[in-house]
């Protein structure tokens, strides 16, 4: 069996500039090529499309992720190719892979099999430098804070209340908590600090929610970086940082255009995680694609309880975007895992485990249809070991809830294997839908968290210690109560315990930390043991990634 990278490197790619012109009549002068097969679309051209009508937006989400695998990105790409195969003009919109997980667990995040975006190795490794620009802008602000304190601290920073950490696009647990400023007076004041991974940066969230360069700069100006001893907020604008940050982000803000294995266009731009951030690609890329295509297929990170909820309650709320349909991705082996089967046994027919694991799918479907108000279809990402009895059981179960199930073979067959799914999605897009938010803008921050916890996660209560409750109350009183909330928690369970599979109920959602993202305009509630700087596994994917004698990247899955 050929690996994903073998398939990608054997593909026949078309040069991106003539491809973009042929597919969407994009003028050459509005594309800045990065080599032959990737390019940035100018912000001026994106702005010129505003008066065009929008196409249909399709959101791809999934059941709670498992070690057995689901294939959300693969399905997104396969569906986009299939829509083009049946004569619909479609563009795919994805997030950029984060290098940390690529060298950690994933080993690649550009789809798989015959449903990939290419050039795969470029996309997975550095791409067009967007993440480096985001990290630089973030860390410039961090450097300006410590420099300001070193030169007299005119703004009155309380060094115990600096909230702006540094970031790195790599999994490195040793940097979670550090001490800086050691070595004498020339090196500043010693204080405790730490690193987050770059996808957890507020700058990343701002980058993906900004609608223009001017909007980006204004949002950067509003970032709260710390507090005085009297607990008055200090903003990035107080350090006059927003102009330089915007300068570093200017070129990165232009959406990236690449192609699928079947030479269909794909935007890949921005990449926040859905377990610690809002988990959606940039508003600019999505909005632009909707002006260029009849159908836009996008994804939201991890399961529908995290990515899809934040897609609706944060991205759609802030941007005005509205999906016409949702595709819920599942694999039979992952559902069996939710039913108690272990990964090593997932290829063995096990109707009992599948039946028990279906509760995970059913809760996600309930959330999408009842709490988000969106029509939904289930896509079974087919694997060769799936048995007819298992497919029949899954189809019958979903049908009992009034949801169509489509078997898709895009991993093995590309777009040709997902044409049934494409036809079903087109029909679903024509059905009436009224998207709903899980909570209202006017709800308090506590009410918003409680709504997500009880409605979406199946929790019975939300808990927090006195310090956290005081922080939430303070943010409410300071005028941030109208912001959406962004819950950071494990992606592996509806609960905060990653070991609780299926659809646990009556658990407590404990908030251990609260972070204000004033530039992104949401409040992050960090729950359970989730880390905003991951560590590498015992056998990281980096050990298999290499460059051969001819300079070809090998070992990316």
Secondary structure by P-SEA (a helix, b strand, c coil): cccaaaaaaacccccaaaaaaaaccccccccccccccbbbbbaaaaaaaccccccbbbbbbbcccccccccaaaaaaaaaaaaaaaccbbbbbbbcccaaaaaccccccccccccccccaaaaaccccaaaaaaaaaaaaaaaaaaaaaaaccccccccccccbbbbbccccccccccccccccccccbbbbcccccccccaaaaaaaacccaaaaaaaaaacccccccccccccccccccaaaaaaaacccccccccccccbbbbbbcbbbbcccccccccaaaaaaaaacccbbbbbbccccccaaaaaaccccccccccccbbbbbbbaaaaaaaacccccccccccaaaaaaaaaaaaaaaaaaccccbbbbbbbccccccccaaaaaaaaaaaaaacbbbbbbccccccccccaaaaaaaaaaaacbbbbbbcccccccaaaaaaaaaacccccccccccaaaaaaaaaaaaaccccbbbbbbcccccccccccccccccccccccccccccccccbbbbbccccccbbbbccccccccccccccccccccc
